[in-house]
Amino acid sequence: MYLYQGTGKLTFSDTDQHYPSAPGRFQSHQFLTTRSFPSGRHHWDVEGSESGYWGVGVSYPSIERRGDHSYIGNNNKSWCLYRRYNNNYIVRHDSNNIDLPHVSSCNRIQISLDYEAGRLSFYELSDPIRPLHTFTATFTEPLHAAFWVRGEGTWVRIIS
């Protein structure tokens, strides 16, 4: 049900893609990048469609690939910021949601990771840049950028 384009863009489609089942493939509409962050400070910017339901964050590679706990943020192995259909935002980790104050048309997000300090922060890329939420954790595995999309034509892409 989803298509990952080599341009760094994950797009949802109702058309079945007929990909063969594979142990590393998620049953849901999400994707982990192959690049890992085992230490250090990193940041990347993402952009998502102005409609639909999408999420961006990080995950350990050992995240479950099947079942309700495989969704990014629905377990203790991933952290996510979700943009919901009604244009509101939540952050989620270990199935705990935190509603964020209303952010109008916030479809460009910066994700900042300080692995050793145990900080994962989300920022609205606006002028000026606005902090949205910071998670603190003791990271125990390399992290991978994670994306989730739902709704026809919904997409997320890395922009830097």
N, C-alpha and C positions, 0 to 999 in steps of 0.2 A: 504493500500500500504506500510505500514511500520510494523516493528516488534520490539518491545522492549523486550530485553532479560533480565532476572532477574540478570544478571551479571553486570548490570550498562552499558549496551551497546545498543545503538539505531542503527538499521540497516535498510536500505532501501531495499525493494523487490518489483518487478513488480507484484508479485503474490498477489492477493486480499486476505486479511486476514479474511474477513467476520465478523468483529467485529460489534456488534449491535451499533446503534447510541446511544449516551449518551450526556447529556447537557455539561459535562466537557471535552468531547473529541474534539480535533481539527479536522477540515476538512483537514488540510494540514499535512505534514510529520514532525510534531514537537511534543515535549513532554516537560512537566514541571515536575521537581522532586516534591515529596510530602513534603520534608523537606523545611522549610521556614527559612529565615534570617530576623527577625524583628528588629534586632539591632546588634551592635558589629562589630568586624573585622573578616573576613573569607577569606579563599582562598582555591581553589581546582584546580587540574591539570586535563586536558583532552587531549585525543589523538584522532585524526581523520584519516580516510583513506587517502592515498596519491592520490586517484583519486576521482572524483565526486565533489559534491557541498554540503558543510555542514556549519553549523553555531552553535556557542556557545555563551551564554550570560545569562542574567537574565530577569525576567518578574514579574510583579504583577500578582496575581491570577485572578484579574478582567479583564484580557486581553480578547478581543473578541475571540470567537472560530470559527467563520465563516467569510468568505469574505476576500478581499484583505488586510484589515487592521489587520487581525488576525496573519499575519506573524511576527515573532520576529523582532523587529526593525522598522516595518512599522507603528508604532503607538507611542503614548507618554507614553505607559505602559511597554515598553521593550527596551533593549539595546543589541546589538549583534555584534559579529565579524563573518564575513562570509569568507570562503575559496571558491573561485569560480573555475570553471573547468579549466581555463587557469593558475591556480596556482598563482593567485593574490588575495589580501585580501582587504576587505573593512570593516569598522565599520558603523553601521546604528542605528539611533534613530529617531523616529517621521518621518520616510520616507526620512531622509536626510542621504546621503552616504558620507563617507570620504574615498577616496582611500589611501591605505597604500603603502609605498615604497615596491618594490619587495622583497619578503622574500622567498628564495629558500628552498623548502621542509620543510616548517614550519608546521608540523602537530601535534606538542605538544605545548599546550597553558596553561598558568597559568592565572586564573581569580582571582582577588583580590578585595574584597569589604570592604570598610570602611563606614558602614551605616550612622553613625552620621556625619562624615565629608562629606558625599555625593560624595564619589569617587568610581568609578568602573574602574579598570585597567586591561588591557590585556598585557601579556608578552609572548614572544617567549621563550620556555624552551630550551635554548641552553647554551653553555659554552663560555662566561658568559651569564646570562639571559638578554634578550634585551627587553626594553619597546616598546610596539607597539602603544598603545593609552590609554588615560584616559578620561572618561566621568565625568563631575561634574553635580550633580543634588541634589535637595531636595527630598529625598525618603519619600513617604507618606503611603506606604503599605509594608507589609512583601514582600521580594523578594524570588523568587525560581530560581534555576538553570534551564536554558532552552536550548534545543537542536533542531536542524533542519537538515534533511538530504534529498538529492535528487540525484538520479542516481543509477542504479543497483549496488549492492554491497557496496555502500557508508555507512560508519558507523562512529559513535562518541561514546566514552566511557570515563567515569571518571576513572582516574588512581591513584588519591590520594585525 
